[in-house]
Amino acid sequence: MRRRNNSAPLIELEVTLKLPRHATPLSTEGVRPPARERTPRVTRLMALAVKYQGLVDSGEFRDYADIARLGYVSRARVTQIMNLSNLAPDIQEQLLFPEGSLPPERRVRHVTALVEWAEQRRSWCELVVGL
């Protein structure tokens, strides 16, 4: 036993642990875990627009500028996201529940610029057929 600076004794302890090994599968070569399919960005943005609209409607936020400040994004970007909620309901549904590939959000913005739902549907069909 050693003492440290004439104070309490210093005790050293050595411990050896034997950890059990877990059984491994017989063969893991070439086997990959199933890949998770990633949700398209435009789908996530459409869901965000629905959520933001709910927050404004409930009074949690005064306007889209409050959301922009909270999310550290520009008001213009929040407007781009919120314009997705101006799409025809069937187009919104296709964005939220895709059954294949979707066009990028930048190309969908051209559809959101159209006011009439019939025009939006026509433009959406042209956009989706081109994929």
MILUMKOL-499302 format. One line per field, with one value per atom (N, C-alpha, C, O): residue in one letter; x, y, z negated. Coordinates in Angstrom, 3 decimals. Example, Ala and Ser with C-alpha at 12.3 -4.5 7.8 and 13.67 -1.06 7.14 Angstrom:
BEGIN
resn: A	A	A	A	S	S	S	S
X: 13.190	12.300	13.200	14.236	12.850	13.670	12.900	13.409
Y: -5.690	-4.500	-3.300	-3.319	-2.250	-1.060	0.030	1.138
Z: -7.800	-7.800	-7.800	-8.465	-7.080	-7.140	-7.870	-8.039
This chain:
BEGIN
resn: M	M	M	M	R	R	R	R	R	R	R	R	R	R	R	R	N	N	N	N	N	N	N	N	S	S	S	S	A	A	A	A	P	P	P	P	L	L	L	L	I	I	I	I	E	E	E	E	L	L	L	L	E	E	E	E	V	V	V	V	T	T	T	T	L	L	L	L	K	K	K	K	L	L	L	L	P	P	P	P	R	R	R	R	H	H	H	H	A	A	A	A	T	T	T	T	P	P	P	P	L	L	L	L	S	S	S	S	T	T	T	T	E	E	E	E	G	G	G	G	V	V	V	V	R	R	R	R	P	P	P	P	P	P	P	P	A	A	A	A	R	R	R	R	E	E	E	E	R	R	R	R	T	T	T	T	P	P	P	P	R	R	R	R	V	V	V	V	T	T	T	T	R	R	R	R	L	L	L	L	M	M	M	M	A	A	A	A	L	L	L	L	A	A	A	A	V	V	V	V	K	K	K	K	Y	Y	Y	Y	Q	Q	Q	Q	G	G	G	G	L	L	L	L	V	V	V	V	D	D	D	D	S	S	S	S	G	G	G	G	E	E	E	E	F	F	F	F	R	R	R	R	D	D	D	D	Y	Y	Y	Y	A	A	A	A	D	D	D	D	I	I	I	I	A	A	A	A	R	R	R	R	L	L	L	L	G	G	G	G	Y	Y	Y	Y	V	V	V	V	S	S	S	S	R	R	R	R	A	A	A	A	R	R	R	R	V	V	V	V	T	T	T	T	Q	Q	Q	Q	I	I	I	I	M	M	M	M	N	N	N	N	L	L	L	L	S	S	S	S	N	N	N	N	L	L	L	L	A	A	A	A	P	P	P	P	D	D	D	D	I	I	I	I	Q	Q	Q	Q	E	E	E	E	Q	Q	Q	Q	L	L	L	L	L	L	L	L	F	F	F	F	P	P	P	P	E	E	E	E	G	G	G	G	S	S	S	S	L	L	L	L	P	P	P	P	P	P	P	P	E	E	E	E	R	R	R	R	R	R	R	R	V	V	V	V	R	R	R	R	H	H	H	H	V	V	V	V	T	T	T	T	A	A	A	A	L	L	L	L	V	V	V	V	E	E	E	E	W	W	W	W	A	A	A	A	E	E	E	E	Q	Q	Q	Q	R	R	R	R	R	R	R	R	S	S	S	S	W	W	W	W	C	C	C	C	E	E	E	E	L	L	L	L	V	V	V	V	V	V	V	V	G	G	G	G	L	L	L	L
X: 0.836	0.000	0.892	1.844	0.533	1.292	0.468	-0.756	1.158	0.475	0.768	1.839	-0.195	-0.044	0.095	-0.840	1.226	1.500	1.059	0.392	1.424	1.114	-0.383	-0.767	-1.211	-2.654	-3.212	-2.516	-4.426	-5.084	-4.324	-3.702	-4.372	-3.652	-4.249	-5.459	-3.410	-3.809	-3.902	-2.940	-5.052	-5.250	-5.372	-6.152	-4.611	-4.695	-5.393	-5.136	-6.284	-7.058	-7.025	-7.277	-6.727	-6.708	-7.802	-7.884	-8.650	-9.768	-9.673	-9.411	-9.879	-9.917	-11.332	-11.869	-11.926	-13.287	-13.269	-12.541	-14.048	-14.241	-15.667	-16.630	-15.793	-17.102	-17.546	-16.747	-18.796	-19.260	-19.358	-19.710	-19.050	-19.174	-20.567	-21.096	-21.137	-22.464	-22.326	-21.396	-23.245	-23.235	-23.493	-24.376	-22.735	-22.919	-23.652	-23.568	-24.368	-25.038	-24.013	-22.836	-24.461	-23.550	-22.808	-21.596	-23.517	-22.863	-23.508	-24.702	-22.706	-23.223	-22.615	-22.877	-21.811	-21.171	-22.214	-23.002	-22.204	-23.090	-24.536	-25.385	-24.820	-26.179	-26.250	-25.493	-27.156	-27.337	-28.680	-29.642	-28.745	-30.062	-30.956	-30.456	-32.246	-33.131	-33.014	-33.017	-32.913	-32.767	-34.114	-35.147	-34.080	-35.307	-35.531	-34.626	-36.731	-37.056	-37.207	-37.928	-36.541	-36.560	-37.790	-38.160	-38.407	-39.568	-39.096	-38.152	-39.736	-39.314	-39.398	-40.276	-38.488	-38.422	-39.722	-40.209	-40.282	-41.503	-42.652	-43.556	-42.639	-43.655	-43.486	-44.464	-42.242	-41.988	-42.389	-42.912	-42.141	-42.500	-44.013	-44.537	-44.718	-46.184	-46.736	-47.646	-46.196	-46.628	-46.317	-47.097	-45.190	-44.812	-45.793	-46.152	-46.223	-47.195	-48.499	-49.105	-48.934	-50.162	-49.987	-50.882	-48.839	-48.558	-48.509	-49.115	-47.793	-47.695	-49.077	-49.388	-49.906	-51.238	-52.047	-52.794	-51.897	-52.585	-52.127	-52.938	-50.817	-50.287	-50.803	-51.097	-50.913	-51.425	-52.919	-53.402	-53.658	-55.108	-55.451	-56.445	-54.628	-54.901	-54.501	-54.855	-53.778	-53.370	-52.036	-51.602	-51.363	-50.045	-49.037	-48.122	-49.213	-48.376	-49.296	-50.363	-48.862	-49.659	-49.714	-50.773	-48.527	-48.439	-47.217	-46.512	-46.987	-45.878	-44.523	-43.523	-44.485	-43.236	-42.773	-41.573	-43.710	-43.349	-42.722	-41.744	-43.282	-42.739	-41.336	-40.443	-41.152	-39.835	-38.795	-37.681	-39.158	-38.220	-37.884	-36.724	-38.891	-38.683	-37.805	-36.946	-38.021	-37.277	-35.970	-35.282	-35.617	-34.379	-34.304	-33.253	-35.427	-35.465	-36.084	-36.679	-35.934	-36.483	-37.998	-38.568	-38.630	-40.077	-40.420	-41.476	-39.528	-39.759	-39.805	-40.625	-38.917	-38.907	-40.176	-40.732	-40.636	-41.879	-43.032	-43.927	-43.022	-44.059	-44.028	-45.079	-42.833	-42.725	-43.335	-44.056	-43.045	-43.579	-45.094	-45.814	-45.585	-47.013	-47.798	-48.987	-47.161	-47.847	-48.260	-49.164	-47.612	-48.016	-49.443	-50.135	-49.890	-51.251	-52.291	-53.489	-51.852	-52.778	-53.038	-53.815	-52.407	-52.617	-53.988	-54.579	-54.475	-55.745	-55.622	-54.548	-56.704	-56.652	-56.112	-55.379	-56.462	-55.973	-54.469	-53.799	-53.939	-52.482	-51.786	-50.745	-52.362	-51.799	-51.767	-50.795	-52.826	-52.894	-51.805	-51.184	-51.571	-50.505	-49.130	-48.230	-48.969	-47.694	-47.507	-46.407	-48.587	-48.488	-48.392	-47.756	-49.020	-49.028	-48.577	-49.388	-47.284	-46.799	-46.877	-46.653	-47.195	-47.233	-46.199	-46.479	-45.051	-43.988	-43.098	-43.090	-42.363	-41.459	-42.233	-43.243	-41.721	-42.326	-41.341	-40.129	-41.856	-40.949	-40.338	-40.912	-39.188	-38.579	-39.445	-40.224	-39.282	-40.098	-39.970	-40.948	-38.816	-38.603	-39.525	-40.027	-39.749	-40.624	-42.094	-42.939	-42.398	-43.784	-44.186	-45.368	-43.218	-43.520	-44.233	-45.068	-43.905	-44.566	-46.058	-46.878	-46.397	-47.808	-48.506	-49.666	-47.806	-48.423	-48.706	-49.540	-48.018	-48.227	-49.550	-50.049	-50.113	-51.383	-52.528	-52.516	-53.521	-54.608	-55.719	-56.199	-56.126	-57.249	-56.798	-55.751	-57.620	-57.276	-57.224	-56.423	-58.059	-58.047	-56.697	-56.131	-56.201	-54.884	-53.790	-52.860	-53.902	-52.920	-52.893	-51.823	-54.076	-54.148	-53.528	-52.815	-53.797	-53.218	-51.694	-50.990	-51.197	-49.758	-49.124	-48.019	-49.833	-49.326	-49.193	-48.190	-50.201	-50.147	-48.963	-48.276	-48.716	-47.555	-46.255	-45.304	-46.235	-45.024	-44.755	-43.613	-45.785	-45.628	-45.337	-44.567	-45.951	-45.716	-44.251	-43.693	-43.640	-42.243	-41.229	-40.033	-41.677	-40.733	-40.289	-39.498
Y: -1.156	0.000	1.234	1.355	2.151	3.397	4.530	4.453	5.561	6.749	7.907	8.001	8.763	9.921	11.149	11.507	11.783	13.018	12.943	13.848	11.897	11.719	11.841	12.287	11.455	11.508	10.093	9.139	9.958	8.653	7.700	8.135	6.410	5.439	5.353	5.501	5.118	4.968	3.483	2.740	3.056	1.643	1.470	2.168	0.549	0.242	-1.100	-2.044	-1.161	-2.366	-2.689	-1.811	-3.910	-4.328	-5.365	-6.349	-5.124	-6.011	-6.518	-5.740	-7.786	-8.380	-8.887	-9.676	-8.412	-8.818	-9.697	-9.422	-10.725	-11.548	-11.294	-11.691	-10.631	-10.322	-11.439	-11.937	-11.831	-12.894	-12.382	-11.226	-13.233	-12.879	-13.256	-14.316	-12.368	-12.647	-13.523	-13.373	-14.415	-15.294	-14.458	-13.600	-14.709	-13.995	-14.905	-16.128	-14.316	-15.144	-15.971	-15.615	-17.057	-17.944	-17.230	-17.391	-16.452	-15.753	-14.385	-14.278	-13.344	-11.990	-11.348	-10.182	-12.099	-11.541	-11.317	-12.208	-10.137	-9.810	-9.558	-9.284	-9.646	-9.409	-7.997	-7.629	-7.213	-5.841	-5.722	-6.393	-4.870	-4.641	-3.961	-3.250	-4.164	-3.549	-2.026	-1.430	-1.425	0.029	0.687	0.272	1.714	2.464	3.407	4.125	3.394	4.273	5.692	5.922	6.621	8.001	8.735	8.596	9.507	10.297	11.444	12.149	11.644	12.740	14.090	14.319	14.959	16.281	17.053	17.694	16.994	17.748	17.221	17.983	15.949	15.381	15.954	16.329	16.020	16.584	18.060	18.526	18.793	20.214	20.399	21.328	19.522	19.600	19.361	20.066	18.376	18.105	19.293	19.618	19.934	21.112	22.256	22.977	22.420	23.468	23.223	24.161	21.974	21.637	21.949	22.512	21.582	21.836	23.336	23.806	24.078	25.532	26.174	27.035	25.770	26.348	26.079	26.940	24.884	24.553	25.425	25.838	25.713	26.566	27.993	28.628	28.496	29.854	29.885	30.811	28.880	28.840	28.727	29.295	27.993	27.808	29.030	29.120	29.957	31.158	31.028	31.963	29.864	29.715	30.688	31.155	30.985	31.972	32.977	32.633	34.226	35.294	35.180	35.302	34.939	34.898	34.083	33.518	34.038	33.251	33.855	33.140	35.159	35.804	35.243	35.079	34.947	34.324	32.955	32.594	32.206	30.883	31.010	30.232	31.989	32.204	32.531	32.008	33.394	33.746	32.524	32.295	31.758	30.579	29.545	28.925	29.361	28.347	28.843	28.090	30.094	30.677	30.542	30.218	30.793	30.818	32.139	32.852	32.448	33.709	33.619	32.535	34.786	34.816	34.339	33.744	34.600	34.144	32.620	32.049	31.961	30.490	29.934	28.950	30.545	30.095	30.294	29.452	31.385	31.617	30.538	30.051	30.156	29.078	27.787	27.089	27.474	26.251	26.364	25.414	27.515	27.682	27.715	27.397	28.091	28.084	26.668	26.502	25.657	24.286	24.025	23.171	24.753	24.557	25.187	25.004	25.929	26.488	25.525	25.837	24.379	23.393	22.742	22.735	22.203	21.468	20.307	19.722	19.975	18.926	17.583	16.904	17.200	15.917	15.948	14.925	17.094	17.215	17.157	16.515	17.826	17.756	16.314	15.879	15.583	14.183	13.363	12.509	13.615	12.897	13.243	12.403	14.476	14.865	14.214	13.786	14.144	13.582	12.060	11.475	11.420	9.955	9.521	9.050	9.678	9.401	7.912	7.040	7.660	6.293	6.142	5.532	6.671	6.652	7.856	8.459	8.189	9.335	10.637	10.704	11.661	12.981	13.971	13.790	15.018	16.047	16.816	16.844	17.436	18.229	19.450	19.929	19.921	21.038	22.271	22.993	22.516	23.696	23.673	24.717	22.493	22.384	22.447	22.874	22.028	22.094	23.543	23.879	24.400	25.820	26.449	27.337	25.988	26.531	26.194	26.968	25.053	24.664	25.504	25.882	25.796	26.586	28.021	28.703	28.476	29.841	29.976	31.085	28.849	28.879	28.986	28.337	29.811	30.084	29.040	28.529	28.724	27.806	26.359	25.960	25.578	24.181	23.375	22.448	23.712	22.980	23.180	22.236	24.388	24.671	23.948	23.401	23.948	23.239	21.756	21.167	21.157	19.723	19.433	18.442	20.295	20.115	20.203	19.361	21.218	21.408	20.271	19.827	19.802	18.699	17.427	16.720	17.145	15.952	16.004	15.001	17.162	17.321	17.115	16.521	17.610	17.499	16.055	15.600	15.340	13.967	13.016	12.069	13.260	12.406	12.507	11.542	13.647	13.850	13.141	13.187	12.482	11.813	10.485	9.797
Z: 0.000	0.000	0.000	-0.771	0.911	0.992	0.416	0.317	0.049	-0.459	0.480	1.079	0.584	1.443	0.559	-0.158	0.603	-0.136	-1.603	-2.103	-2.260	-3.688	-3.983	-5.064	-3.049	-3.297	-3.260	-3.610	-2.850	-2.826	-1.908	-0.938	-2.207	-1.387	0.024	0.196	1.017	2.415	2.712	2.513	3.184	3.472	4.972	5.620	5.524	6.944	7.097	6.351	8.086	8.303	9.787	10.613	10.135	11.532	11.723	10.987	12.738	12.995	14.426	15.344	14.619	15.949	16.189	15.412	17.288	17.623	18.860	19.814	18.848	20.032	20.506	19.849	21.648	22.186	23.119	23.911	23.037	23.928	25.362	25.600	26.283	27.692	28.161	27.827	28.935	29.472	30.703	31.495	30.841	32.012	33.259	33.269	34.287	35.546	36.519	36.412	37.464	38.463	39.230	39.292	39.802	40.511	41.626	41.771	42.404	43.493	43.667	43.949	43.496	43.689	44.924	45.217	45.639	46.828	47.916	48.233	48.471	49.571	49.155	50.004	47.871	47.398	46.852	45.954	47.395	46.928	46.237	46.611	45.232	44.640	45.673	46.544	45.593	46.585	46.519	45.443	47.687	47.765	47.488	48.014	46.657	46.401	47.557	47.983	48.051	49.157	48.626	47.655	49.249	48.775	49.302	50.468	48.433	48.825	49.709	49.350	50.862	51.752	51.046	50.214	51.384	50.763	50.953	50.021	52.154	52.429	51.572	51.230	51.223	50.329	48.927	48.280	48.464	47.141	47.084	46.073	48.176	48.210	48.239	47.624	48.948	48.977	47.576	47.140	46.874	45.500	44.597	43.702	44.830	44.051	44.295	43.364	45.536	45.851	45.108	44.591	45.052	44.322	42.838	42.207	42.289	40.873	40.585	39.622	41.412	41.220	41.273	40.450	42.226	42.346	41.091	40.626	40.547	39.300	38.147	37.317	38.089	37.022	37.127	36.114	38.347	38.539	38.246	37.594	38.723	38.495	37.013	36.560	36.256	34.827	34.000	32.824	34.593	33.873	33.168	32.494	33.311	32.683	33.293	32.614	34.570	35.260	35.920	36.430	35.900	36.492	38.002	38.618	38.593	40.049	40.465	39.629	41.764	42.294	41.921	41.865	41.666	41.252	39.907	39.689	39.006	37.721	37.951	37.297	38.873	39.179	39.765	39.433	40.630	41.235	40.166	40.199	39.221	38.152	37.299	36.960	36.963	36.127	36.831	36.204	38.131	38.884	39.477	40.166	39.223	39.762	41.279	41.833	41.943	43.403	43.826	43.018	45.090	45.573	45.719	45.846	45.698	45.904	47.301	47.519	48.250	49.628	49.693	50.412	48.937	48.948	48.310	48.799	47.236	46.617	47.596	47.672	48.338	49.340	50.411	50.827	50.864	51.856	51.316	52.029	50.064	49.460	49.323	49.630	48.865	48.646	49.952	49.960	51.043	52.336	52.744	53.563	52.185	52.476	51.996	52.552	50.967	50.470	51.387	51.173	52.410	53.394	54.548	55.451	54.528	55.587	55.448	54.369	56.538	56.525	55.533	55.398	54.846	53.819	54.328	53.610	55.547	56.063	56.317	56.176	56.683	56.876	55.517	55.378	54.516	53.163	52.677	52.058	52.957	52.542	53.221	52.588	54.499	55.211	54.655	54.644	54.194	53.593	52.227	51.880	51.457	50.110	50.114	49.237	51.092	51.168	52.561	53.358	52.856	54.214	54.566	53.727	55.811	56.331	57.437	58.469	57.238	58.238	58.020	56.947	59.036	58.888	59.062	59.762	58.399	58.453	59.042	58.929	59.670	60.181	59.016	57.927	59.228	58.159	57.826	58.649	56.617	56.136	57.015	57.210	57.531	58.381	59.601	60.020	60.167	61.338	60.931	61.718	59.723	59.238	58.987	59.057	58.697	58.468	59.655	59.482	60.870	62.062	62.051	62.544	61.493	61.398	60.330	60.498	59.236	58.160	58.608	58.015	59.647	60.137	60.891	61.085	61.312	62.028	61.036	59.990	61.368	60.434	60.552	59.540	61.764	61.969	61.826	62.336	61.114	60.874	62.166	62.281	63.128	64.406	65.108	65.661	65.080	65.674	64.903	65.496	63.575	62.753	63.107	63.259	63.239	63.560	64.914	65.074	65.894	67.234	67.160	67.717	66.475	66.349	65.544	65.854	64.506	63.680	64.521	64.431	65.329	66.183	67.135	67.322	67.740	68.629	67.866	68.374	66.653	65.826	65.433	65.490	65.038	64.568	65.721	65.562	66.891	68.052	68.484	69.005	68.275	68.677	67.793	68.081	66.720	65.807	66.336	65.691
